[in-house]
Amino acid sequence: MKRFIKILIIFTIGLFGLAFVIDHIISTKLQKLTTSLMFAGWNDIYSGKINSDIIIMGNSRAWAQYNPLILDSILNVNSYNLGIDGSPINRQIIKYNTYQRFNIKPKYIIQNIDMITIAIHGGYQREQFFPYFFDDSLKTAISHYEHFNVLEKYIPCFRYIGYNVVKQSLGIGNTQKENIIKGYKGNDTNEWDGKKHNEQKEIHYGQDSMALSLFDKYLSKAHAENIKVIFVYAPIYIGATQKVKNIEGMYAMYDSIAKKYDIPILDYNYDPISYDTAYFYNATHLNKTGSELFTTKLAHDIDSLGIMK
């Protein structure tokens, strides 16, 4: 019996060690990916080499629509897009706080605001955090929303089971390489997809009280650090804007927050871009042509504000 227990212990330790090695290989390879939108931004953050004057904050309507190269060329700055896919303000702030721990603080934040900003969500693409479990601060922050179980937290390799990122890390299968420039990925398709828009009768804007509290603390911290914030309503197709229920309430909510911290607001919801589907690939996202036109307008409008030193 004792011999059996001894063999079982040795086998368990060996299995645990093998899992640790495999975990290390997968995580290390994902930490080097520069052609995956899910990981490229995080890897740039942990490299500690971003150190930009301007940080662009938001969800997919940030990373798909704000081209840092255009901002840099017009405003003579160094900008970076920290947009995080499918994520309201709770995840956006986690990514920004991680950025600040490894990079110098920015002088300006361009904060995209829209219908889903003021909400609390988790679960979507949760695997993007897996390679960085060495960072206890990040793991603690995301655990409030992602609800990792004990096995995922403490057993090496377990969290990767069932996720395609394992194939991606090992270069197995047809893994698409994405052209990512300073966190920005323009969508080359010029084909309009209005299916979801046509099916949606109305759009509700987020006003979650916990999210509002997080947003306020984030802006208060930026204000205390003398970081100038600019709110931007990036263009969405006018048909979608017209479906936002009580849009006046959404405007009033953001106006109140902006007034508290003396934040300028640039609104492109009714810009001529918003009336032409040629600039969109769906009702809420500009294609590459639209994003470049929008970013050029934005850069000139920011310049006109006279707040860039």
C-alpha positions as CSV (number, residue, x, y, z in Angstrom):
1,M,0.0,0.0,0.0
2,K,2.8,2.4,0.9
3,R,4.6,1.6,-2.4
4,F,1.4,2.3,-4.3
5,I,1.0,5.7,-2.5
6,K,4.6,6.6,-3.2
7,I,4.2,5.7,-6.9
8,L,1.0,7.7,-7.0
9,I,2.7,10.8,-5.5
10,I,5.6,10.6,-7.9
11,F,3.2,10.2,-10.8
12,T,1.2,13.2,-9.6
13,I,4.2,15.4,-9.2
14,G,5.5,14.3,-12.7
15,L,2.1,15.1,-14.2
16,F,2.0,18.4,-12.5
17,G,5.5,19.2,-13.7
18,L,4.6,18.3,-17.3
19,A,1.5,20.5,-17.1
20,F,3.7,23.3,-15.8
21,V,6.1,23.0,-18.7
22,I,3.3,22.9,-21.3
23,D,1.7,25.9,-19.6
24,H,5.0,27.8,-19.8
25,I,5.4,27.0,-23.5
26,I,1.9,28.0,-24.5
27,S,2.0,31.2,-22.4
28,T,5.4,32.2,-23.6
29,K,4.5,31.8,-27.2
30,L,1.3,33.8,-26.8
31,Q,3.2,36.5,-25.0
32,K,5.2,37.0,-28.2
33,L,2.3,37.2,-30.7
34,T,2.2,40.4,-32.6
35,T,-0.4,39.4,-35.2
36,S,-3.3,38.6,-32.9
37,L,-5.6,41.4,-31.8
38,M,-6.4,39.4,-28.6
39,F,-2.8,39.4,-27.4
40,A,-0.8,42.1,-29.3
41,G,-1.9,45.0,-27.1
42,W,-1.3,43.1,-23.9
43,N,2.2,42.1,-25.1
44,D,3.0,45.7,-25.9
45,I,1.9,46.7,-22.5
46,Y,4.1,44.2,-20.7
47,S,7.0,45.1,-22.8
48,G,7.0,48.5,-21.1
49,K,7.8,50.2,-24.4
50,I,4.5,51.9,-25.4
51,N,5.0,55.1,-23.3
52,S,2.6,57.2,-25.5
53,D,1.5,60.8,-25.2
54,I,-2.1,59.8,-26.1
55,I,-3.9,56.7,-25.1
56,I,-7.1,55.7,-26.9
57,M,-9.6,54.0,-24.7
58,G,-12.8,52.1,-25.6
59,N,-14.2,48.8,-26.9
60,S,-14.1,47.5,-30.5
61,R,-15.3,50.9,-31.6
62,A,-11.9,52.1,-30.5
63,W,-9.5,49.5,-31.9
64,A,-11.3,49.4,-35.3
65,Q,-11.8,53.1,-35.7
66,Y,-9.0,55.2,-34.3
67,N,-5.8,55.0,-36.3
68,P,-2.8,56.1,-34.2
69,L,-0.6,56.8,-37.2
70,I,-3.0,59.5,-38.4
71,L,-3.2,61.1,-35.0
72,D,0.6,61.0,-34.7
73,S,1.2,62.6,-38.1
74,I,-1.3,65.5,-37.6
75,L,-0.8,66.2,-33.9
76,N,2.9,65.4,-33.8
77,V,2.4,63.0,-30.9
78,N,3.0,59.3,-30.1
79,S,-0.4,57.6,-29.6
80,Y,-1.5,54.0,-28.9
81,N,-4.9,52.3,-29.1
82,L,-5.8,50.3,-26.0
83,G,-9.3,49.4,-27.3
84,I,-10.4,46.0,-25.9
85,D,-12.9,44.0,-27.9
86,G,-16.5,43.5,-26.6
87,S,-15.7,45.2,-23.4
88,P,-17.4,48.0,-21.4
89,I,-15.7,50.3,-18.9
90,N,-14.8,47.7,-16.3
91,R,-12.5,45.8,-18.6
92,Q,-11.2,49.0,-20.3
93,I,-10.0,50.3,-16.9
94,I,-8.3,47.0,-16.1
95,K,-6.3,47.2,-19.3
96,Y,-5.5,50.9,-18.7
97,N,-4.4,50.3,-15.1
98,T,-2.1,47.5,-16.3
99,Y,-0.7,49.9,-18.9
100,Q,0.1,52.4,-16.2
101,R,2.0,49.9,-14.1
102,F,4.4,49.1,-16.9
103,N,4.6,52.4,-18.9
104,I,4.8,56.1,-18.2
105,K,1.5,57.9,-17.8
106,P,0.0,59.5,-20.9
107,K,-0.6,63.2,-21.2
108,Y,-4.0,62.7,-22.8
109,I,-6.7,60.1,-23.0
110,I,-9.1,59.9,-25.9
111,Q,-12.1,58.1,-24.3
112,N,-14.6,56.6,-26.8
113,I,-18.1,56.8,-25.3
114,D,-21.2,55.1,-26.6
115,M,-24.2,52.9,-25.6
116,I,-22.2,50.1,-24.0
117,T,-19.5,52.0,-22.2
118,I,-21.3,52.3,-18.8
119,A,-21.8,48.6,-18.1
120,I,-20.2,45.7,-16.3
121,H,-19.4,42.6,-18.4
122,G,-17.1,39.6,-18.4
123,G,-16.7,36.3,-20.1
124,Y,-16.1,37.4,-23.7
125,Q,-12.7,36.3,-24.9
126,R,-11.6,35.6,-21.3
127,E,-8.7,33.6,-22.7
128,Q,-6.9,36.9,-23.6
129,F,-5.9,37.0,-19.9
130,F,-4.5,33.5,-19.7
131,P,-0.8,34.1,-20.7
132,Y,-0.5,36.8,-18.0
133,F,-1.4,34.9,-14.9
134,F,2.1,35.6,-13.6
135,D,0.8,39.1,-12.9
136,D,-1.1,38.8,-9.6
137,S,-2.5,42.3,-9.9
138,L,-4.1,41.6,-13.2
139,K,-5.4,38.2,-12.1
140,T,-7.0,39.7,-9.0
141,A,-8.6,42.5,-11.0
142,I,-10.1,40.3,-13.6
143,S,-11.3,37.7,-11.1
144,H,-14.0,40.1,-10.0
145,Y,-15.6,39.7,-13.5
146,E,-14.3,36.5,-15.1
147,H,-15.0,34.1,-12.2
148,F,-12.1,31.7,-12.7
149,N,-12.6,28.5,-10.8
150,V,-10.0,27.0,-8.5
151,L,-8.6,24.6,-11.2
152,E,-8.2,27.4,-13.7
153,K,-6.4,29.6,-11.1
154,Y,-4.0,27.1,-9.6
155,I,-3.6,24.0,-11.9
156,P,-1.0,24.7,-14.7
157,C,-2.4,24.4,-18.2
158,F,-6.0,23.7,-17.0
159,R,-7.3,27.1,-18.0
160,Y,-6.2,26.5,-21.7
161,I,-8.3,23.4,-22.1
162,G,-10.9,23.8,-24.9
163,Y,-9.6,27.1,-26.2
164,N,-8.3,27.6,-29.8
165,V,-5.5,29.9,-28.5
166,V,-3.5,26.7,-27.8
167,K,-3.4,26.0,-31.6
168,Q,-2.7,29.6,-32.2
169,S,0.3,29.5,-29.9
170,L,1.7,26.4,-31.5
171,G,1.0,27.6,-35.1
172,I,-1.4,24.7,-35.7
173,G,-4.2,25.0,-38.2
174,N,-5.4,28.0,-40.1
175,T,-4.6,30.8,-37.7
176,Q,-5.3,34.2,-39.3
177,K,-2.5,36.8,-39.0
178,E,-3.9,40.2,-38.3
179,N,-2.3,43.5,-39.3
180,I,-2.2,45.4,-36.1
181,I,-0.7,48.9,-35.9
182,K,-0.2,50.3,-32.4
183,G,-3.3,48.5,-31.2
184,Y,-5.4,49.5,-34.2
185,K,-6.8,47.1,-36.7
186,G,-8.7,48.5,-39.6
187,N,-11.3,46.4,-41.3
188,D,-10.6,46.2,-45.1
189,T,-14.0,45.0,-46.1
190,N,-16.2,47.5,-47.8
191,E,-19.2,45.3,-47.8
192,W,-22.1,46.6,-45.6
193,D,-23.7,44.1,-43.3
194,G,-27.0,45.4,-42.1
195,K,-28.6,42.2,-40.9
196,K,-28.2,42.7,-37.2
197,H,-29.2,46.4,-37.6
198,N,-32.4,45.5,-39.4
199,E,-33.4,42.9,-36.8
200,Q,-32.8,45.3,-33.9
201,K,-35.8,47.4,-33.0
202,E,-34.2,49.6,-30.3
203,I,-30.9,50.1,-28.6
204,H,-30.6,50.7,-24.8
205,Y,-27.6,52.6,-23.4
206,G,-25.7,51.5,-20.4
207,Q,-26.1,53.3,-17.1
208,D,-25.1,50.7,-14.5
209,S,-24.5,52.3,-11.2
210,M,-21.3,50.3,-10.4
211,A,-19.9,51.1,-13.8
212,L,-20.6,54.8,-13.3
213,S,-18.7,54.6,-10.0
214,L,-15.7,52.9,-11.7
215,F,-15.8,55.5,-14.5
216,D,-15.9,58.3,-12.0
217,K,-12.9,56.9,-10.1
218,Y,-10.9,56.4,-13.3
219,L,-11.6,60.0,-14.4
220,S,-10.9,61.4,-10.9
221,K,-7.5,59.7,-10.9
222,A,-6.7,61.0,-14.4
223,H,-7.7,64.5,-13.3
224,A,-5.5,64.2,-10.2
225,E,-2.6,63.1,-12.4
226,N,-3.1,66.1,-14.7
227,I,-4.0,63.8,-17.6
228,K,-6.4,65.6,-20.0
229,V,-9.3,63.5,-21.1
230,I,-11.3,64.0,-24.3
231,F,-14.7,62.3,-24.8
232,V,-15.5,61.2,-28.3
233,Y,-18.7,59.8,-29.8
234,A,-17.3,58.0,-32.8
235,P,-19.6,57.7,-35.8
236,I,-22.3,55.0,-35.9
237,Y,-24.7,54.6,-38.8
238,I,-27.5,57.1,-38.4
239,G,-30.1,54.4,-38.5
240,A,-28.6,52.9,-35.3
241,T,-28.4,56.3,-33.6
242,Q,-32.1,56.7,-34.3
243,K,-32.8,53.4,-32.5
244,V,-31.1,54.5,-29.3
245,K,-33.9,54.7,-26.7
246,N,-33.9,58.0,-24.8
247,I,-30.7,59.2,-26.5
248,E,-31.2,62.5,-24.7
249,G,-30.7,60.7,-21.4
250,M,-27.4,59.2,-22.6
251,Y,-26.2,62.7,-23.7
252,A,-27.2,64.2,-20.4
253,M,-25.4,61.4,-18.5
254,Y,-22.1,62.0,-20.3
255,D,-22.5,65.8,-20.3
256,S,-22.8,65.7,-16.5
257,I,-19.7,63.6,-16.1
258,A,-17.8,65.8,-18.6
259,K,-18.8,69.0,-16.8
260,K,-17.6,67.6,-13.5
261,Y,-14.1,67.0,-14.8
262,D,-14.0,69.8,-17.4
263,I,-13.8,67.3,-20.3
264,P,-14.5,68.4,-23.9
265,I,-16.8,66.3,-26.0
266,L,-16.4,65.7,-29.7
267,D,-19.6,64.3,-31.2
268,Y,-19.7,62.5,-34.6
269,N,-23.0,60.8,-34.2
270,Y,-24.5,63.1,-36.8
271,D,-21.4,63.7,-38.9
272,P,-21.8,63.2,-42.6
273,I,-19.9,60.0,-42.3
274,S,-22.7,58.5,-40.3
275,Y,-25.2,58.8,-43.2
276,D,-23.2,56.7,-45.7
277,T,-23.0,52.9,-45.4
278,A,-19.9,53.0,-47.7
279,Y,-17.9,53.9,-44.6
280,F,-19.2,51.1,-42.4
281,Y,-19.0,47.3,-42.3
282,N,-21.9,47.2,-39.9
283,A,-24.1,49.7,-38.2
284,T,-21.7,50.4,-35.3
285,H,-18.3,49.9,-36.9
286,L,-16.5,51.9,-39.5
287,N,-14.5,50.1,-42.2
288,K,-10.8,51.0,-42.8
289,T,-11.8,53.8,-45.3
290,G,-14.3,55.2,-42.8
291,S,-11.9,54.9,-39.8
292,E,-9.1,56.8,-41.7
293,L,-11.5,59.6,-42.7
294,F,-12.9,59.8,-39.1
295,T,-9.5,59.8,-37.5
296,T,-8.3,62.6,-39.8
297,K,-11.3,64.7,-38.8
298,L,-10.8,63.9,-35.2
299,A,-7.1,64.9,-35.2
300,H,-7.9,68.3,-36.8
301,D,-10.8,68.8,-34.3
302,I,-8.6,68.0,-31.3
303,D,-5.9,70.4,-32.7
304,S,-8.6,73.1,-32.9
305,L,-9.4,72.6,-29.2
306,G,-6.0,74.1,-28.4
307,I,-5.3,71.8,-25.5
308,M,-2.3,70.0,-26.9
309,K,1.0,71.5,-25.8
